[in-house]
Amino acid sequence: MAMPGSFRRQPANRGLVSHCTHHHIVVFLLTFFSYSLLHASRKTFSNVKVSISSQWTPSCLNSTAPELRPYELWNSSHLFPKGEEATLFLGTLDTIFLFSYAVGLFVSGIVGDRLNLRWVLSFGMCSSALVVFSFGTLTEWLHFYNKWFYCCLWVVNGLLQSTGWPCVVAVMGNWFGKAGRGFVFGLWSACASVGNILGAFLASCVLKYGYEYAFLVTASVQFAGGVIVFFGLLTSPKEVGFPELGADEDEVSVEEDANRPLMGNDDVDDDDRNYSIQATDNDNQPKAIGFFQACCLPGVVLYSLAYACLKLVNYSFFFWLPFYLSNNFGWKEAEADQLSIWYDVGGIIGGTIQGLISDVLQKRAPVLAVSLLFAVGSLFGYSQSEYLFCTKAVFLSLSGFFIGGPSNMISSAISADLGRQDLVKGSSEALATVTGIVDGTGSIGAAVGQYLVSLIQENLGWMWVFYFFILMTSSTVLFISPLIVREIRLLLHERRLRMLAE
């Protein structure tokens, strides 16, 4: 018995290998490192919080600072009378950044679908680098300290950095089709974790000279990366004369199966597939999909809400882990930075392996569900782990594997699936918009979470913070539960068809 077309499977890497050129490799590397540099500048701020807090408070309150006279001269630059208020303001800056970043994502996705993705990405990288330099380096060199100025700069930085993710996911979605997308995007989405590691490394190398040099180094590297992206990035295969993904789907059945998105509805009749959200025209440049049309695409709202809960947990580790280790266990800032890297290592491995598994199954939601259930156990184990570095490193790696991995999948491979499902007819002009919606909703959840983390920690302690993380992780599974049930049914249905075909 012949297998129905909907259930024919190709090896996960077949379509990928046969179409991989040096252009694909260059696009992979440029988009990978462009977003890594954006994340490195964010990680720098996270890793130097202790040094900034010390600079913003009187030296007499810092046990590591020498007692200098006269008092008025050496403490004239402080913003806050005590360290607790400086810590609260640092948390406020995190929240401000994430809210502006979330708003910017919704806008940047729409802008990216209407303008040249290369221009938008390079502009965001270079402009953000200048803002980071002004925030951390220029103000320190000029001895200019002002809370409102810091807040304004961080709002602008959030808006500018929001241009990054929708653009790089859209470019990757233009170049890499469904075949092997889970593995490719799982490996590629390690760019955020690599950026965290790079930011921690750069900051730790120059922190002894002053925190302003950490900002200087990361901003300089990011600006240089933006210039390289402007002159070197190809945003679409058609720029070098290659056909766009899905252009020849009707000609070769293998290609049709390889490029058809995972989010396509297998239960829809062929006649129903003629419906499209955007009207088809004879142009090779279809109109970009609208914001509300993108929200109505199947799975977009559910994955956006799920990502809001998951990104809250992921970014809480990102923003607060070094600070938590330094203040709760008395670790040195450099030691805390080194341990925080293990969370990112786990995220890199988790995103790649889970993406590969989802390619084999051709389903994403069940893989996410299993990983997040294990994440609950790893979070509880980390909260109960001992002071020993190796013990915490193991549990932290496991947490990164089971939390960072699904987070990478939703923000990259799944966003690309959502932006290339049947209702959009493979239009690349939906990718950035959908990615902006998913990541923007996630950033709103992360922004709210940073305030809640500081509030819970202040009133109940760090243990209740981890209980809060467990609740948010469980909520992620709850939001995607309809998709989990649907995809499990499809897997069982495919299995029955294969058994009948044998």
Salt bridges, closest charged atoms under 4 A:
GLU67 OE2 - ARG69 NH2 2.37
ASP94 OD2 - LYS49 NZ 2.45
GLU255 OE2 - HIS19 NE2 3.69
ASP257 OD1 - ARG260 NH2 3.82
ASP266 OD1 - ARG260 NH1 3.31
ASP270 OD1 - ARG273 NE 3.99
ASP359 OD1 - ARG364 NH1 3.29
ASP417 OD1 - ARG181 NH1 2.69
ASP417 OD2 - ARG364 NE 2.82
ASP422 OD2 - ARG273 NH1 2.44
ASP439 OD1 - LYS311 NZ 2.72
GLU494 OE1 - ARG9 NH2 2.42
GLU494 OE2 - LYS363 NZ 3.13
GLU494 OE1 - ARG498 NH1 3.92
